């Protein structure tokens, strides 16, 4: 499934065929990533932060930024009152940029969709911005996030509407009653500057306490 006809680095990562290829492409894009996404009007991190602040008390810790990239969201978590955050990403290059910001207590090179080396209920909140999208991570990536989310905690994620309607919503429903949808936004375009962008949703999942 194609996310329209994006060009440049963005188009390349959407067309990638394996996690290794995705990681390599992001490694090469890391230094220019934030500038390009800013020019595209990238909205996911802002929306995720707003939803996290609405559903998780200030000071809750630790937070996991699952798909941290260059640490765009990580920079804002502390400002918003979440002082302890860890980040994970598939790309060493992106994590290297994030590390320079000094906003994460730990960084992990890991892939969603595979077992994660964290204890059950390790995180008070989890944010996954721009990860559940074309060519990246499918609904199977949610399983481990649910496991490592603390009872009473929240998972804030974005997902393409095309993925949501083609199995993702059903996968979320399978977690009930352990996990319920606390909030779901209307569809929105994550990058207004990219005319080919397929709309997304932001979803807040609440884990039973």
N, C-alpha and C positions, 0 to 999 in steps of 0.2 A: 504494500500500500504506500503510495507516495503522498507526501505532504506538499502538494503543489509542485512548482518548478523553481525552487530556491537555487540560487547560484552560489559560487564561492565556497567558503569553508562550511557554511551552514548546509548547503546542498550536498556536499560530500559526506557529512556525518549522517544525514538522513538516508543516504544511499548505501552506507556501509553494510557489509554482510556478516560481520562477526564482532564480538566484543574486542578482540585484539585490534581489528581495523579501526573501530571507533576510538579506542584508547590512543592509537598512533595519530589519528587525525586531530584529536583534541590536544595531544602533546604539541603538535605543530602549530595549533591555533592559539595556544594558551596566552601568549603575550599580547595578542591583538583582540582577544575575545571580548573583553569588557567594552572596549570602544565600539566594536561592531554591533554588539547587542544594544548598547545605549542608543546608537544611531537608529536602530530598528524599533526603539521605544519599548524595550523588553519589560513586561509587566509582572511576570510570574513571581519574582521574589517579593515585590511590594505587596501583592495580594496575599501571599502565604504568610508574611509577617503580620499583616492586619488580622487575619483569621486566627493565627496562633495567639495573638494578644487578646482576642475576644474570648477564647476558649480555655486558655491555660493561665493560671495566676502568675503574676509577676514574681520573678525569683525562683520559679520552679526549675529544678535542675536534676540531672544534666539534660541538655537538648542534643539531639543528633541531627545534623544537617546531612541528609542522605542524598548524595549527588551534589556535593559542595562546590564543585568546579573551582573557580578562582576565589571563592569566599565572598561573593557579593552579599549573600544573605547573612553570612557569619559576621560581617562588619556591623550589621544592623541589630543583631540579636542582643548584644551587650547594651546598645543604646536604648533598646526597648525594655530592658530590665531582666534579661536572661543572661547572666554573666558567665555561665559555664556551658560551653558547647564543644562537641566533637564533630569532626567532619569526615566523610568518606567519599571517595570518588575512584573511578576506574583509571583516570589519567594521572600519571606521575607529573606531567608538565603542568596541568591545572593545579594539582596539589602544591607544587613548588611555588606558584604565584600566591596561593592561599596562605602558605606558611610564612611568607614575607610580611603578611599583615599582622601576624601575632594575635589573632582573635580566637583561635581554637586551642583548647587544652591538649587535644590529641588529634592527629590526622591519620587516616587509615586508607591504604590503597586496596580497595575491595570492590567487588561487583555485586550489585543487587541481582537477585534471582538465584544466588548461590548461598550456602550456609554462611552465616556471619558469626564472628568469634566473640559474641557478647552474651552475657547471661540473660536468662528470662527476666523480663521486666526491668532491664537495665536503665531505661531512659524515661524521664517524665513526659517528654514530648519529642516528636519526630517531625521533621519538615522535609519534604521531597519535592523540590521545585524544578519543573521542566524535565523530569526524568522519565515519566510514563508517557512516552511519545513515540512517534514513528521511528522504527529502526533501533530503538534503545531498549526499554524494559517493558515487559508485558505484565499482566496481573499476577503472575507467579512471583514477582518481586515483592509483592505485598505480604506474603506469608511470614517471612522472617521479620519484617517490620512489626507485624502484629505480635509476634512472639516476644520481641525485645522491648515492646512498649509496656510501661508499668500499668497495673490496674488503676483505673481512674485517669489515665493519661490520654493524650490525643495524638493523632497522626494527621498532619495537614499535607495534602498532596495536590498536584495538578495532573490532569489527564486529558488527552485529546478526546473530543466528543466522539470521534470515529471509534476509538478504542473503548470508551465507556459503553457505547451502544452495542459493541460486538464482543461482549463477554466480560468486560471489567465490572460492570454493575452487578452481574450475576455472581461473580467471584466475591465481591464485597458482601452480598446478601448471604452467601454461604457461611460467613463468620458469625451471623446472628445466633443467639443473643449476646455473645461475647463482645462483639463490635457492632456499633450502630452508627448511622450517619447523623451527626449533630448539625451539620450545615452543608449545603451544596449551592454554589453560585449559579447564576444564569451563565450561559455560554458567553465567552468573550474572546477576542483576538489577542493573543499574547504578544505579538510583534506587529503593531499597526504599520510600521515602515516596510514590512515584507508583505506584499499584496497576495502572495500565494499561501499565507498561513491559514491552516485549518483551525477552527475555534477550539477552545479548551474549556474545561470546568475546573474549579478548585473545590475540593471536598475536605471536610473535617470529619474524621472518624474518631469516635469515643470508645475507649475500652472500658468495659464494666469494672467497677471497683469492688 
